[in-house]
Structures are given as C-alpha cells and as structure tokens.
C-alpha cells in the first residue's frame, strides 16, 4: 500500500473494484453452484481521524494483498481468502462464490498473512525499520454484516487500527535545523492481536523497542505507524541522529506529561527547541513538544497543516525563471532573469484584516509612456508571487478537483483609475512539463477550459475573497493560456503522476501599459467536496 504525503486533509479514498475467479464456499462443487454467483468487493480506506499530516492518504498499489473471511451466520464459509491488487482490479486464486438469496457477513484485513484461521485473532507486529515506507505496518480492518441477501457487490470500508506519528521541526526564524540523519521512536511495544470482526485491537505488547521513522522527500518530516499505547512522562520519546561540524550527535526528546498514540488517529510532534547539554553530546526537550494534532490529551489543539502554509517570513525566496531547481516548501518571488529584478517590487506586509496577519504585495514597475513606446505586459513567467509545494498531490479517478480560495486586493494602477487585476495559475512540477499549467475554471458548472484565472476587484484597496477550481488530471499540451481556440496545438491532455508531483502557484498582475499593485493572503487549496 502506498501513502501519499501532500499538504491536505483527505476523506474517503477511491473505491477499488475486486475481481475473482474460484471459491472456497462449502456449496461449491465442480464450478459454480446452481444459483451461485461470484462476489465482488469495493473498498475505501477511511482517513485517520482528525489528521493533519501532509497528507496521509492511503491507496493500494500493485501486489498489495488483503485477507477476507465470509460467514453464514456463525458458520465460516470462506477463510482468509487472499486477494491481490494488480494495479486496476483485485484477483484471487480462490475467489469467493456465494449462494443466491443468502445473506453473508464479511470481514477483511490488511496486510495479508498466511496461516490466519480466526478473524478474531490476527497477530500483528509493526516493522522496526520503517525508513523505506510505513504502509506495510498500517493495519486495516473492515466489516460488512448488513449487505442484502443475494448482494453481488460488497462494500468494505477499511479503518486504520494503529496510530500515525509525524515529527517536524520549528526552531524559530533564523535558527538553522541541524543536519538530521534519522529519527527513532523509543519505548514502543510493537505487537497486538486484532479482531477483524469488530476492528478492535488488544493492548500493545512485546519487548519495548525502537522504530526507525520514514523521512519525507525534501523536508525534515519523519513519520511512523505504531500500535495504540501511552508513553510515561519523562521517558525517552525520540532519538534524533544529527551531524554538527562533522560530529555525530544524538538528541534525546522527552516530555514531562504522558504521551498517547491513539488508535486511528494522527499525532504530530513539533520540535520547538534543541537545548545543548555539556559537550553537546545530547539534546533534551522538556515542555517543548506542544504543537501536535490528533490527540485529546494534554490540552492539545487540533489543527490542519494546509497545502499552502501561511506567510511567516518577512522576506521572500527569489526564484529566477522557473522552479525546477527550487525544492523548498515556501513562498517565493519570481523574476524572469538575473538582469530583470527591477521589473517588479515585492514586499511582505503586516495586515490585521487577514487571517494570516501578513500579505504579499507586488508592484509592477514597467510602463509604456507614450503611444510610440513599447507596451509592457506582465505574465506568470515575468514577475509573479509564487508558492512552491514540494510533495505529490493525491489524485485518483475520483479525487482530482481541488478548490482554491484566497483573499486579494488591488490598488489603482499608478497614475490611472483602473483597478489592478490579480491572476492565478497552477504550474506542473514535471521534470519535462514544468512550464505547463493545470486546467482551471471559475465555476464548476463551466468547462475546465483555461489555465489562468483573472479577477478584477470590484473596489480598489479593499480585500475580497475569491475562489476557483483546478483539475489535476488535466494539463495543457503546451505553454500559454489559450485552450480550444483556433490554435489546435493547445488543448488539455491527461496529466501523469510526474506532472502533479507537487505544484507551483503563480499569482501575478497584468494591466497592460500600466503599473498595477496587488496584494494576496489567506490562500487555501483543498480537495473539493459538494457536501
């Protein structure tokens, strides 16, 4: 099973069809029984409750296997039938065949284990080394006891049985994070007995051990999956291995209150401060792990980590031309070339009318002075406010439209009565198509027929909230905004996973031959739902 770590809270994962071929029911003889039928399954994986991990959506991938039990009241008619995902459907060498008109009860679990006889007693031990991925430790269970008699399609809704833990760092502005080479969770009891018929698990047991955490790509984010349990106050939670001046140092992390890892919930631990002990050989953190989510304990506050983080720094990273070699999760200012930094002026300003308390201001500086002078038009590749999101987007056949909301403000263009326009485009992070944009529309009832969305504020120097939609499954076939026009070279095509391996938001302004001034703040991108 694969986990996608994007910046967003996801709900149900796309249902995956099951296909099958043989059976294990008592009623089967040579071939299907008279009146019998092949049972097919659809599934979804319910997100970890109150999660704020970036993002911890779970989907099945090739060669994943689940075990399914079928009962006719108290009689087991199919035991631990293995279904394997081939990338598009689920197949089994011993598929379930049911009798027509009979109501069965179904129980399932992931990951599949050989030799399991009783769905009420499945022994599971998490991997001690999760550096190459956490999915094989992600115990899931599902039940369907209410399907109609004779139902040929059975829905299995899987729940997470363990706890997801993420560790990140926020040492304050200007404080450099040491080179972190690895993090191990400490004092973890690794084993439980799971009951797939109820989703319950036993208390964690086994010898206390350490769990090596997986590191996110291009970020100091670490995560692991562990059974539900509590760590006593003062016990070592984490061991962080780092390097300072070519010296290896182990930092120890403790907390002065009990810490609970809860079933089906996500806990985020933010390291706020590293205090050196004598000789710098250890770091202890007491009372500094205070910002997390997913836990009800210790007066913790549940909050989301959004796809776009708020403006925090008073300065913007500078990006020249494009973001191919820019790998930071951050806001930036884009200039077309090294010699063209004066095309626009950028500034982070305080603004208490925004939720973030900060906004980014951009003033376009070039202007054609007379009819004989060149007209100066800005665009997304000349001068733009940008945000670079570095982790893959979660995109499936069912989940691919995202809603973008933002606060915008435009002053009157310098020397004009024209209000400054604010435009948006969402760029691909593809290694090949990094200049191309995803499809957008201002209203869902309209066709996704544009790559840019432009707003003209109704009143100068006044904040307005705007919104639009982006379809991450559609990407322009070339650069430029015209789609479906006279130029048949410009159209939308299916985006690949490489295309939405992150995204690059550009916010810019273009009132031709004028000097527009815009502001932007409180931007959010989230999976669209009509509920």
C-alpha positions as CSV (number, residue, x, y, z in Angstrom):
1,X,0.0,0.0,0.0
2,X,1.3,3.4,-0.9
3,X,0.8,6.6,1.2
4,X,0.9,10.0,-0.4
5,X,2.2,12.8,1.8
6,X,0.7,16.0,0.4
7,X,-0.5,19.1,2.3
8,X,-4.0,18.4,2.8
9,X,-6.7,16.6,4.9
10,X,-8.4,13.9,2.8
11,X,-11.5,11.9,3.4
12,X,-12.5,8.7,1.7
13,X,-10.1,7.1,-0.7
14,X,-11.4,6.0,-4.1
15,X,-13.2,2.7,-4.2
16,X,-11.2,-0.1,-5.9
17,X,-13.1,-2.9,-7.6
18,X,-12.3,-6.5,-6.8
19,X,-12.4,-9.3,-9.3
20,X,-12.1,-13.0,-8.6
21,X,-12.2,-16.5,-10.1
22,X,-12.5,-19.5,-7.8
23,X,-14.2,-20.2,-4.5
24,X,-13.9,-21.7,-1.0
25,X,-17.6,-21.9,0.0
26,X,-19.0,-25.2,1.2
27,X,-21.7,-25.1,-1.5
28,X,-19.2,-25.1,-4.4
29,X,-18.8,-28.3,-6.4
30,X,-17.0,-28.5,-9.7
31,X,-17.5,-25.0,-11.0
32,X,-20.1,-22.5,-9.6
33,X,-23.1,-23.9,-7.8
34,X,-26.6,-23.7,-9.3
35,X,-27.8,-20.2,-8.4
36,X,-24.4,-19.2,-7.2
37,X,-22.5,-16.0,-8.1
38,X,-19.1,-14.5,-7.8
39,X,-18.8,-12.0,-5.0
40,X,-17.1,-8.7,-5.9
41,X,-15.9,-6.1,-3.5
42,X,-15.5,-2.4,-3.5
43,X,-13.4,-0.7,-0.8
44,X,-12.4,2.6,0.6
45,X,-9.9,3.5,3.3
46,X,-11.2,5.9,5.9
47,X,-8.7,8.6,6.7
48,X,-7.1,8.8,10.1
49,X,-9.5,10.8,12.2
50,X,-8.6,14.5,12.7
51,X,-5.5,14.1,10.8
52,X,-3.2,16.9,9.8
53,X,-0.3,15.0,8.3
54,X,0.8,16.2,4.9
55,X,-1.3,14.2,3.8
56,X,-1.6,10.6,4.9
57,X,-4.0,9.4,2.3
58,X,-3.7,5.7,1.7
59,X,-4.2,3.9,-1.6
60,X,-3.5,0.3,-2.6
61,X,-0.7,-0.4,-5.1
62,X,0.3,-3.4,-7.2
63,X,0.9,-6.7,-5.3
64,X,-0.9,-5.5,-2.1
65,X,-2.9,-8.3,-0.6
66,X,-5.8,-8.4,1.8
67,X,-7.5,-11.4,3.6
68,X,-11.3,-11.8,3.5
69,X,-13.5,-14.1,5.7
70,X,-17.1,-14.9,4.8
71,X,-19.7,-16.2,7.3
72,X,-23.2,-17.5,7.0
73,X,-24.4,-16.6,10.5
74,X,-21.9,-18.5,12.7
75,X,-20.7,-20.8,10.0
76,X,-17.4,-19.9,8.3
77,X,-17.8,-20.4,4.6
78,X,-14.6,-18.7,3.4
79,X,-11.4,-18.4,5.5
80,X,-8.6,-15.9,4.9
81,X,-9.1,-15.7,1.1
82,X,-6.3,-13.8,-0.4
83,X,-7.0,-11.0,-2.9
84,X,-4.1,-9.3,-4.7
85,X,-4.3,-6.0,-6.4
86,X,-2.9,-6.0,-9.9
87,X,-3.0,-2.3,-10.4
88,X,-6.5,-2.0,-11.7
89,X,-8.5,-4.8,-10.0
90,X,-8.3,-7.4,-7.3
91,X,-7.8,-11.0,-8.2
92,X,-7.8,-14.2,-6.2
93,X,-6.8,-17.8,-7.0
94,X,-9.6,-18.9,-4.6
95,X,-12.3,-16.3,-5.1
96,X,-15.5,-16.3,-3.1
97,X,-18.6,-17.8,-4.7
98,X,-21.9,-17.2,-2.8
99,X,-25.3,-18.9,-2.9
100,X,-28.1,-16.8,-4.3
101,X,-30.5,-15.4,-1.8
102,X,-28.2,-15.9,1.2
103,X,-27.0,-13.0,3.4
104,X,-23.3,-13.4,4.3
105,X,-21.1,-11.5,6.8
106,X,-17.7,-10.4,5.5
107,X,-14.6,-9.4,7.5
108,X,-11.3,-8.3,6.0
109,X,-7.9,-7.1,7.0
110,X,-4.6,-5.7,5.5
111,X,-1.8,-6.6,5.1
112,X,-2.5,-10.3,4.3
113,X,-0.8,-13.0,6.4
114,X,-0.5,-16.7,5.6
115,X,-2.0,-19.1,8.1
116,X,-4.6,-16.9,9.8
117,X,-7.5,-19.1,10.8
118,X,-9.6,-16.9,13.0
119,X,-10.6,-13.3,12.0
120,X,-10.9,-12.5,15.8
121,X,-7.2,-13.3,16.4
122,X,-4.7,-11.8,14.0
123,X,-1.3,-11.2,15.5
124,X,0.4,-8.2,14.0
125,X,3.9,-6.7,14.8
126,X,4.9,-3.4,13.2
127,X,8.2,-3.1,11.3
128,X,11.0,-1.9,13.4
129,X,12.6,-0.3,10.4
130,X,10.1,1.9,8.5
131,X,12.6,4.1,6.7
132,X,11.6,2.6,3.3
133,X,7.9,3.1,3.9
134,X,5.2,2.8,6.6
135,X,2.4,1.2,4.6
136,X,3.3,-2.4,5.4
137,X,2.8,-1.6,9.1
138,X,-0.6,0.1,8.5
139,X,-3.0,-2.5,9.9
140,X,-6.5,-2.0,8.4
141,X,-9.8,-3.9,9.2
142,X,-13.2,-3.8,7.5
143,X,-16.6,-5.4,8.2
144,X,-19.8,-5.7,6.2
145,X,-22.6,-7.6,8.1
146,X,-25.6,-5.7,6.6
147,X,-25.4,-6.5,2.9
148,X,-28.7,-7.6,1.3
149,X,-29.3,-11.3,0.7
150,X,-28.0,-12.1,-2.8
151,X,-25.8,-9.0,-3.0
152,X,-23.2,-9.5,-5.6
153,X,-21.2,-6.3,-4.8
154,X,-20.0,-5.9,-1.2
155,X,-18.6,-2.7,0.2
156,X,-15.7,-2.9,2.6
157,X,-14.8,0.3,4.5
158,X,-11.3,-0.1,6.0
159,X,-10.3,1.6,9.2
160,X,-6.8,2.3,10.5
161,X,-6.1,0.2,13.6
162,X,-2.8,1.9,14.5
163,X,-1.6,5.4,15.2
164,X,0.3,7.6,12.7
165,X,3.0,9.8,14.2
166,X,4.8,12.6,12.4
167,X,7.8,14.7,13.7
168,X,8.8,18.0,12.3
169,X,10.9,20.9,13.4
170,X,10.1,24.6,14.1
171,X,13.2,26.1,15.8
172,X,12.2,29.7,15.2
173,X,13.0,32.2,12.5
174,X,16.7,32.3,11.7
175,X,17.6,29.1,13.6
176,X,19.1,26.5,11.3
177,X,18.0,22.9,11.7
178,X,21.0,20.7,12.2
179,X,21.6,18.0,9.6
180,X,19.2,15.3,10.7
181,X,20.2,11.8,9.5
182,X,17.4,9.8,11.2
183,X,14.8,9.6,13.9
184,X,13.8,6.6,16.0
185,X,10.7,6.4,18.2
186,X,11.6,4.9,21.6
187,X,9.9,2.6,24.1
188,X,7.4,1.2,21.6
189,X,5.5,-2.0,22.3
190,X,5.3,-3.4,18.8
191,X,2.7,-6.2,18.9
192,X,-1.1,-6.5,19.1
193,X,-3.9,-9.0,18.4
194,X,-6.5,-7.7,16.1
195,X,-10.2,-8.7,15.8
196,X,-11.2,-8.1,12.2
197,X,-14.9,-8.7,13.1
198,X,-15.0,-5.6,15.3
199,X,-11.9,-3.6,14.4
200,X,-10.8,-3.8,18.0
201,X,-7.2,-4.5,18.9
202,X,-5.6,-5.7,22.1
203,X,-3.3,-3.7,24.3
204,X,0.2,-3.4,22.8
205,X,2.6,-6.0,24.0
206,X,6.1,-7.4,23.3
207,X,9.5,-6.2,24.3
208,X,9.8,-2.4,24.1
209,X,11.8,-1.4,21.1
210,X,12.8,1.5,18.8
211,X,11.1,2.2,15.5
212,X,13.1,3.9,12.7
213,X,10.9,6.6,11.0
214,X,10.4,7.2,7.4
215,X,11.7,10.6,6.1
216,X,9.6,12.7,3.7
217,X,11.2,13.8,0.4
218,X,13.0,17.2,0.5
219,X,11.8,18.1,4.0
220,X,12.6,17.4,7.7
221,X,9.4,15.5,8.2
222,X,9.5,12.0,9.7
223,X,6.7,9.5,10.3
224,X,6.0,6.0,11.5
225,X,3.0,3.8,12.4
226,X,2.8,2.2,15.8
227,X,0.1,0.4,17.9
228,X,-2.0,2.5,20.2
229,X,-0.3,3.0,23.6
230,X,0.9,5.6,26.1
231,X,4.5,6.6,26.9
232,X,5.0,7.6,30.5
233,X,6.1,11.1,31.4
234,X,9.8,11.6,31.3
235,X,10.5,8.5,29.2
236,X,12.5,8.9,26.0
237,X,10.1,9.5,23.1
238,X,12.6,10.0,20.3
239,X,16.3,9.7,19.5
240,X,17.3,12.1,16.8
241,X,20.6,11.4,15.0
242,X,22.3,14.5,13.6
243,X,25.6,16.0,12.5
244,X,27.1,19.3,13.5
245,X,30.5,20.3,12.2
246,X,31.1,16.7,11.0
247,X,30.4,15.3,14.5
248,X,27.6,12.8,15.0
249,X,25.3,13.8,17.9
250,X,22.2,12.0,19.3
251,X,19.5,14.3,20.6
252,X,17.0,12.8,23.1
253,X,13.4,14.0,23.2
254,X,11.3,13.6,26.3
255,X,8.1,15.2,27.6
256,X,7.0,15.9,31.1
257,X,3.5,14.6,30.6
258,X,2.3,11.2,29.3
259,X,2.0,10.9,25.5
260,X,-0.7,8.8,23.9
261,X,-0.6,7.3,20.5
262,X,-4.3,6.6,19.7
263,X,-6.0,4.1,17.5
264,X,-6.9,5.5,14.1
265,X,-5.5,9.0,15.0
266,X,-2.6,11.0,13.9
267,X,-0.2,12.7,16.3
268,X,2.2,15.4,15.2
269,X,5.1,16.3,17.4
270,X,6.8,19.6,16.6
271,X,10.3,20.0,18.0
272,X,10.4,23.6,19.1
273,X,13.8,23.9,20.7
274,X,17.1,22.0,21.0
275,X,19.0,22.7,24.2
276,X,22.6,21.5,24.2
277,X,23.9,19.7,27.3
278,X,27.5,19.7,28.3
279,X,29.8,18.9,25.4
280,X,26.9,18.9,23.0
281,X,26.5,15.2,23.2
282,X,22.8,15.2,23.8
283,X,19.8,17.4,23.4
284,X,16.8,17.1,25.8
285,X,13.4,18.7,25.1
286,X,11.2,19.3,28.1
287,X,7.9,21.2,27.7
288,X,8.8,22.0,24.1
289,X,6.7,19.4,22.2
290,X,3.5,21.4,22.3
291,X,2.2,21.7,18.8
292,X,0.6,18.5,17.6
293,X,-2.7,17.2,16.3
294,X,-4.9,14.2,16.6
295,X,-4.7,13.8,20.3
296,X,-7.2,14.7,23.0
297,X,-4.5,14.7,25.8
298,X,-2.5,17.5,27.3
299,X,-4.9,20.2,26.1
300,X,-3.5,19.7,22.6
301,X,-5.1,21.8,19.8
302,X,-6.2,20.0,16.7
303,X,-5.3,22.0,13.5
304,X,-4.7,21.3,9.9
305,X,-1.5,21.6,8.1
306,X,-2.7,23.1,4.8
307,X,-1.4,22.5,1.3
308,X,-0.2,26.1,1.3
309,X,1.4,27.3,4.5
310,X,0.8,30.8,5.8
311,X,3.3,33.7,5.1
312,X,5.7,33.6,8.0
313,X,9.0,35.2,6.9
314,X,9.4,38.9,6.3
315,X,11.4,38.1,3.2
316,X,10.7,36.0,0.1
317,X,13.0,33.5,-1.5
318,X,14.0,34.6,-5.0
319,X,13.4,32.3,-8.0
320,X,14.8,33.1,-11.4
321,X,12.8,31.8,-14.4
322,X,11.3,28.6,-13.0
323,X,11.2,26.3,-10.0
324,X,12.9,23.2,-11.5
325,X,15.8,23.6,-9.1
326,X,13.9,25.2,-6.3
327,X,13.0,22.5,-3.8
328,X,11.9,24.4,-0.7
329,X,8.3,24.4,0.6
330,X,7.9,28.1,0.7
331,X,6.7,31.4,-0.8
332,X,8.9,33.0,-3.4
333,X,9.2,35.9,-5.7
334,X,9.7,35.0,-9.4
335,X,11.8,37.2,-11.7
336,X,12.3,36.4,-15.4
337,X,16.0,36.7,-15.4
338,X,19.0,37.9,-13.4
339,X,19.1,41.3,-15.1
340,X,15.3,41.9,-14.7
341,X,14.9,42.1,-11.0
342,X,13.5,45.7,-11.2
343,X,10.6,44.6,-13.3
344,X,8.5,44.3,-10.1
345,X,8.9,45.1,-6.4
346,X,7.9,42.6,-3.8
347,X,7.2,43.1,-0.1
348,X,5.8,41.2,2.9
349,X,3.4,43.5,4.8
350,X,1.6,43.1,8.1
351,X,-2.2,43.2,7.7
352,X,-4.6,42.6,10.5
353,X,-7.5,42.3,8.1
354,X,-6.2,38.9,7.0
355,X,-6.3,35.6,9.0
356,X,-2.6,35.2,8.4
357,X,-1.8,38.7,9.7
358,X,0.5,39.1,6.7
359,X,0.1,39.7,3.0
360,X,2.5,39.8,0.0
361,X,2.5,43.0,-2.1
362,X,3.7,43.2,-5.7
363,X,4.0,46.3,-7.7
364,X,4.8,46.0,-11.5
365,X,7.2,48.8,-12.4
366,X,7.4,48.9,-16.2
367,X,5.1,51.2,-18.2
368,X,4.9,52.4,-21.8
369,X,4.9,56.2,-21.5
370,X,3.6,57.1,-25.0
371,X,1.8,55.6,-27.9
372,X,5.2,55.2,-29.6
373,X,6.7,53.4,-26.6
374,X,6.6,49.6,-26.3
375,X,3.6,48.3,-24.3
376,X,4.6,46.3,-21.3
377,X,2.6,43.3,-20.4
378,X,3.3,41.2,-17.4
379,X,2.7,37.4,-17.2
380,X,3.3,34.4,-14.9
381,X,6.9,33.9,-16.2
382,X,7.9,37.6,-15.9
383,X,7.1,38.7,-12.4
384,X,4.9,36.8,-10.0
385,X,4.3,35.9,-6.4
386,X,4.7,32.2,-6.0
387,X,4.3,29.3,-3.7
388,X,6.2,26.1,-4.2
389,X,4.6,22.8,-2.9
390,X,7.2,20.0,-3.0
391,X,5.2,16.8,-2.2
392,X,3.0,14.8,-4.6
393,X,-0.7,15.7,-4.9
394,X,-3.2,13.0,-4.1
395,X,-5.0,12.4,-7.5
396,X,-7.3,9.5,-8.4
397,X,-10.1,8.9,-10.9
398,X,-12.5,10.0,-8.1
399,X,-10.4,12.7,-6.4
400,X,-8.8,15.2,-8.7
401,X,-10.6,18.5,-8.4
402,X,-9.4,20.9,-5.8
403,X,-10.9,24.3,-4.7
404,X,-8.7,27.3,-4.4
405,X,-9.7,30.3,-2.2
406,X,-7.8,33.4,-1.5
407,X,-8.0,37.0,-0.3
408,X,-7.0,39.5,-2.9
409,X,-6.7,43.3,-3.0
410,X,-5.8,45.6,-5.9
411,X,-4.8,49.3,-5.7
412,X,-5.5,51.7,-8.6
413,X,-2.8,51.4,-11.1
414,X,-0.3,54.2,-10.7
415,X,-1.5,57.3,-12.5
416,X,-4.7,55.6,-13.5
417,X,-8.3,55.0,-12.4
418,X,-8.0,51.3,-13.4
419,X,-8.1,48.8,-10.6
420,X,-5.2,46.3,-10.6
421,X,-6.0,42.8,-11.7
422,X,-5.0,39.6,-9.9
423,X,-4.3,36.4,-11.9
424,X,-3.6,32.8,-10.8
425,X,-2.2,29.8,-12.5
426,X,-1.2,26.4,-11.1
427,X,2.0,25.1,-12.7
428,X,3.2,21.5,-13.0
429,X,6.2,20.1,-11.2
430,X,7.0,17.7,-14.0
431,X,10.7,17.4,-15.0
432,X,9.6,17.8,-18.6
433,X,6.5,19.9,-18.5
434,X,7.3,22.4,-15.7
435,X,6.1,25.3,-17.8
436,X,2.6,23.8,-18.3
437,X,-0.4,24.6,-16.2
438,X,-3.4,22.5,-15.0
439,X,-6.9,23.1,-16.1
440,X,-8.9,25.7,-14.2
441,X,-12.4,27.1,-14.1
442,X,-14.1,29.8,-12.1
443,X,-17.4,27.8,-11.7
444,X,-17.8,24.0,-11.7
445,X,-20.8,24.3,-14.0
446,X,-18.4,25.7,-16.6
447,X,-16.0,23.6,-18.6
448,X,-12.3,23.4,-17.4
449,X,-11.2,25.4,-20.4
450,X,-8.5,27.8,-19.1
451,X,-5.0,27.6,-17.5
452,X,-5.3,31.1,-15.8
453,X,-8.0,32.7,-13.8
454,X,-8.0,36.5,-13.6
455,X,-10.0,38.6,-11.1
456,X,-10.6,42.4,-11.1
457,X,-11.5,43.5,-7.6
458,X,-14.8,45.4,-7.5
459,X,-13.3,48.1,-5.4
460,X,-9.8,49.5,-5.1
461,X,-7.8,48.9,-2.0
462,X,-10.4,46.5,-0.4
463,X,-9.9,42.9,0.5
464,X,-12.1,40.4,-1.4
465,X,-12.4,36.6,-1.2
466,X,-12.2,34.8,-4.5
467,X,-12.3,31.1,-5.4
468,X,-11.8,28.9,-8.4
469,X,-11.2,25.2,-9.2
470,X,-8.3,23.2,-10.6
471,X,-8.4,19.8,-12.1
472,X,-5.1,18.0,-11.5
473,X,-5.9,15.3,-14.1
474,X,-5.9,17.8,-17.0
475,X,-2.7,19.6,-18.1
476,X,-2.2,21.9,-21.0
477,X,-0.5,20.4,-24.0
478,X,1.8,23.4,-24.4
479,X,2.6,26.6,-22.7
480,X,0.2,29.5,-22.9
481,X,-3.3,30.1,-21.8
482,X,-5.4,29.7,-24.9
483,X,-7.2,26.3,-24.9
484,X,-9.6,25.2,-27.5
485,X,-9.1,28.2,-29.8
486,X,-8.0,28.5,-33.4
487,X,-4.6,27.1,-32.5
488,X,-5.2,23.3,-32.4
489,X,-1.9,22.8,-30.8
490,X,-3.3,24.0,-27.5
491,X,-5.5,21.5,-25.7
492,X,-5.7,19.6,-22.4
493,X,-4.4,16.1,-22.0
494,X,-4.3,13.6,-19.2
495,X,-1.8,14.6,-16.5
496,X,0.7,12.0,-15.2
497,X,1.9,11.4,-11.7
498,X,5.1,13.2,-12.6
499,X,3.1,16.3,-13.6
500,X,1.4,16.6,-10.2
501,X,4.5,15.6,-8.2
502,X,3.9,18.8,-6.3
503,X,2.7,22.1,-7.8
504,X,3.8,25.7,-8.2
505,X,1.2,28.5,-7.7
506,X,1.8,31.8,-9.5
507,X,-0.1,35.0,-8.6
508,X,0.6,37.9,-10.8
509,X,-0.9,41.1,-12.3
510,X,-1.3,42.5,-15.8
511,X,-2.9,45.8,-16.7
512,X,-1.1,46.4,-20.0
513,X,1.0,49.5,-20.2
514,X,0.2,50.4,-16.6
515,X,1.8,49.9,-13.2
516,X,-0.6,47.7,-11.2
517,X,-0.2,46.9,-7.5
518,X,-1.7,43.8,-5.9
519,X,-1.9,42.0,-2.6
520,X,-2.6,38.4,-1.7
521,X,-3.1,36.5,1.5
522,X,-5.1,33.6,3.2
523,X,-4.7,31.2,0.2
524,X,-6.1,27.7,0.6
525,X,-6.1,24.7,-1.7
526,X,-8.3,21.8,-0.6
527,X,-9.9,18.7,-2.1
528,X,-13.3,19.8,-3.5
529,X,-16.4,18.3,-1.9
530,X,-20.0,19.1,-2.7
531,X,-21.1,18.2,0.8
